[in-house]
Amino acid sequence: MGTEARAYDNPQLLPTEPTPVVDLAKTFTSLQKENLVKELETFEAETGWRLRVLTQFEQTPGRAVIPFWNLDKKSVVLVADGKGGNILSFAVGDDFYPLLPRTFWIELQTRFGNQYFVRDNGEDQAITQALASVEGCLRKGGCSVVPGLPQEQWILTLVTSVIGGIICGFSGRPRKEGQVFAWQWALLFSPLWGMLFLSFGLGPVLVRTTEWLPIFRNVAGFSIGFLGAFLSYFLNSPSAPEPEA
């Protein structure tokens, strides 16, 4: 805490020339930094949105970046600090929130700044891919969630789809003689299996990607879960179901 307090306003760490990227942690090569500077300057000229990057480790310029970059409501600062568990944080201007809500920035931080992503891809990719998501969403008028479907998130949607199918299959199994499918019971449990399949299975996929393959796989997972649970009744009951009392 003491070190952070002494470095809270440390303008001498900032360069003398204006630049949208202050790389104190030396995260980028000279060519990477040059390309990123050009990209952010071009994006600002085309859209008016000001994206800034600060990498730091032991020391930070703190609030000195506010006058250095003339930060306003159309500015966002991505801070990458390798000391914490999640390397990314964002200082977001108020004008961003109608297009990119607070939940967007939380998801952006957790997706690209976590230790596993940084370990597999590097800090430079964590920064550039996070910026690419922001730029892409701003160009198309905003996003409620971060585009793209990470593998671990898709697996979770597949699991919930399969569980939804199993619940639907169990609830629809015949309960009286001559009945093929118990629609009443399936409808009774529809809030549960519908939530698992539609809200948690298909919903996160549809809002993050237009690819048909994960959608097809989740529908197939629901169908397999449904058939497995539904047909198990007939496999375990060779005789006709007993009539209700």
Phi, psi and omega in degrees: 000322181296316180298317180297320182294318181293331183260015187294328177225094190229072187294339181294346177281346184273150179290162180279333180265144178294138180201144178280354183234119174247106189254072181290331182274000181055047180286327185255151167287167181299323179290319178299316181295317180300315179294320180294319177301314180298318181297314182291323178293320178295317179298318179295319180295325183278327189242337184090350178277136185250109178256129182232150183232130174231120172252139183209164177219287182273327184233155179221143175286348177062224185289353179296341179289340183295306176288330181299318181259000183050053186295138180220195184291343179258021181245145171225137179248121172269119178252123177249116182231113185286357182283334185268178177291319175249124190280345187257143167213161186225135169254111193249129175289152187298330183290347179283330191296326176297335180261323182230097186292172183300325178297330177299314183291326176294315178294322179299317179295313184289330181286313187259342184263355183290159185299325183290318178295316181295320179298319184277333188239340180098155180295325181297319179289326176301318181288309186293323179288325175296317178296321179298322178295318179296313181298314181299318180291320179293324180294330181260012173094012175118161178215143174273335178225166178285127180297156180096150183235098178298153183303315183294326178288321178296319179302319179297318178294326178293318180298315180293328177295316180296316179298320177299319177296320179297315180296319179296318179295316178296317183291335182267004181293144182302142180235001176209164185297134178084355180275134179266317181215131182274083183298324182298317180290322177298319178292324179299321181266006183299326176301327182283303182289333176293320178295316181296317184278312186277311185283316184259342180266301182271324186307304181298333178286314186295327182275350183249341182207155176256004179291140183275338187296310178297328177294314178300318181295321179290321176296319178296321178297318176299316182296318179295317177298318179297309183295321179298316180288321184288314184285340178298333178298314182287328178291326181269352182229084182295332179271165179295149179296143180289142178294155180291150177292000000 
